[in-house]
């Protein structure tokens, strides 16, 4: 029987929402093993003078427990 745990992380990128999601998984994988999926729960952007300065995502990362 497998047991999956889900954590929620926030990530930010100056490039795109996709890059913010990639960074969330990359950073989490440094301390969490057996990552199986990522679900983007929410996304937003920081705006300054009418220009997007940063893209943010709230990601749910699922991983298999040892």
C-alpha positions in Angstrom: 0.0 0.0 0.0 1.3 3.5 -0.9 0.9 6.6 1.2 1.0 10.0 -0.6 1.6 13.3 1.3 0.6 16.7 -0.1 2.3 19.9 0.8 1.5 23.5 -0.3 4.3 25.8 -1.4 4.5 29.3 -2.8 6.9 30.2 -5.6 7.8 33.3 -7.6 9.5 34.0 -10.9 10.2 37.0 -12.9 9.8 35.1 -16.2 6.4 33.3 -16.1 3.9 31.2 -14.1 5.3 28.1 -15.7 8.8 29.0 -14.5 7.4 29.7 -11.0 5.9 26.2 -11.0 9.1 24.6 -12.2 11.1 26.4 -9.5 8.6 25.2 -6.8 9.3 21.6 -7.9 13.0 22.0 -8.3 13.4 23.6 -4.8 11.1 21.0 -3.1 13.0 18.1 -4.8 16.2 19.2 -3.0 14.7 18.0 0.4 11.7 15.9 -0.7 12.1 12.6 -2.6 9.6 10.7 -4.7 7.7 13.7 -6.0 4.8 12.4 -8.1 2.8 15.4 -9.1 2.3 19.2 -8.8 -1.1 20.9 -8.8 -1.3 24.6 -9.4 -3.9 25.8 -7.0 -3.7 29.5 -7.6 -1.6 32.0 -9.6 -1.1 35.8 -9.3 1.2 38.5 -10.4 2.9 41.6 -8.8 2.4 44.7 -10.9 4.4 47.9 -10.8 3.6 50.9 -13.0 1.4 48.8 -15.2 4.0 46.1 -15.8 4.1 42.6 -14.4 7.2 42.3 -12.2 6.8 38.8 -10.8 4.6 35.8 -11.4 3.5 33.8 -8.3 1.9 30.4 -7.9 0.5 28.4 -5.0 1.5 24.7 -5.8 0.4 21.5 -4.1 3.2 19.0 -4.4 2.4 15.3 -3.9 5.1 12.8 -3.0 5.3 9.1 -2.0 6.3 8.5 1.6 9.1 6.0 2.2 
